[in-house]
Amino acid sequence: MHRTVGIGIRGVPLFTRADLLARDVTPTELSRAAAGGVFLRLQAGVYVERAAYLALRPVEQHRLAVCAAMEQTRGGSAVVSHLSASVLHDLPQYRFRDRPVDVTVAADVGATSRRGLRRHLDAIDTGDLTTVAGIACTTLDRTVFDVMRTMPLEVAVTCADAALRREAVVGRRFDPHAQEDWRERMRERAARKAGARGIRRARWVIEFADGRAELPGESVSRVQLFRLGFVEFDLQVAVPGPRGADYFVDIALPEARTFWEFDGEVKYRDPSLRGDRSIEQVVLDEKKREDWIRGRTQWRVCRGGFSDITTPEVLAARLEAFGVAPRRGGPVAPPPR
């Protein structure tokens, strides 16, 4: 029988080769899996209906690929890790694209990577192991630490911010002590891996991460602003509103007396966020909010979306359109991986 995936992929089933042969799918049809047939092979001997798979978002496709990989390696010592584990832990992703499934195995196993599967050789303490929806993977702390060491900075900070937010923010209440406890825990983890690949980068991300960031766009904005030379940030700044309620602004740049607002499309397109307001009403409300913030604080308010934070240079051009120049002293480079 087929194995239905149970970790939020809308019931898309996986099939083994034996499953499909038992359903009268011929070996010839399976051989077409790589060339546009009805079924797509995700891992050796593990298939999915192509149309159902292609209807999923990239992160959902990867979650399904993780399930296929673990089905194929059932009984082995591999555990899902790195960015694949961050997907299992439901951390938000930035510009996620098709990629091999990350697993970690003990260094003495000596297994090699293959198509669709990237094996990392490393020791994993029992305290770093957990399960998500029945799949063995690294814990959230270990997952974020591995992502910090191995992934581009935008991805690393996005994952670290989101993981830290789970500990340090409840509703609108930010707990700086919880944030510092997280940092100290991660510092100790980095100290135990001194000299390993990516440790300098991981240490930088540990100090830069901030649980007040609400969306990947805010995390990436902060990375690009840092690269432009801005080093002083305040996040989710409260500005007293006209009727007693506060307006919250994503990022404050005190050096430039400027607020940066990440303007994702979701606030306009998602009915659950708009309530009973039309897109046009949301736009008007945002304009009134921005005018109030500007008038109340006498600071600039700059807005931008994902297309404006792809590189530091693109963001610099956006800021300059609002009359904001990069900080004196020039760009700042984080530690390399």
JOJO-V495770 format. One record per run of one state. SS is the DSSP state (2 for helix, 1 for strand, 0 for the rest). FROM is the first residue (numbers start at 1). TO is the last residue. Records with the same first field share a line. If there is no record, write none. Layout:
BEGIN
SS=FROM-TO / FROM-TO
END
This chain:
BEGIN
0=1-2 / 5-12 / 23-26 / 36-38 / 44-45 / 55-57 / 73-78 / 81-81 / 89-100 / 106-113 / 115-116 / 122-125 / 133-134 / 139-139 / 151-152 / 171-172 / 175-175 / 193-198 / 209-215 / 228-233 / 241-245 / 257-257 / 263-265 / 270-270 / 275-278 / 298-299 / 305-305 / 309-311 / 322-337
1=3-4 / 13-16 / 39-43 / 46-49 / 79-80 / 101-105 / 114-114 / 117-121 / 129-132 / 135-138 / 169-170 / 173-174 / 234-240 / 246-253 / 258-262 / 300-304
2=17-22 / 27-35 / 50-54 / 58-72 / 82-88 / 126-128 / 140-150 / 153-168 / 176-192 / 199-208 / 216-227 / 254-256 / 266-269 / 271-274 / 279-297 / 306-308 / 312-321
END
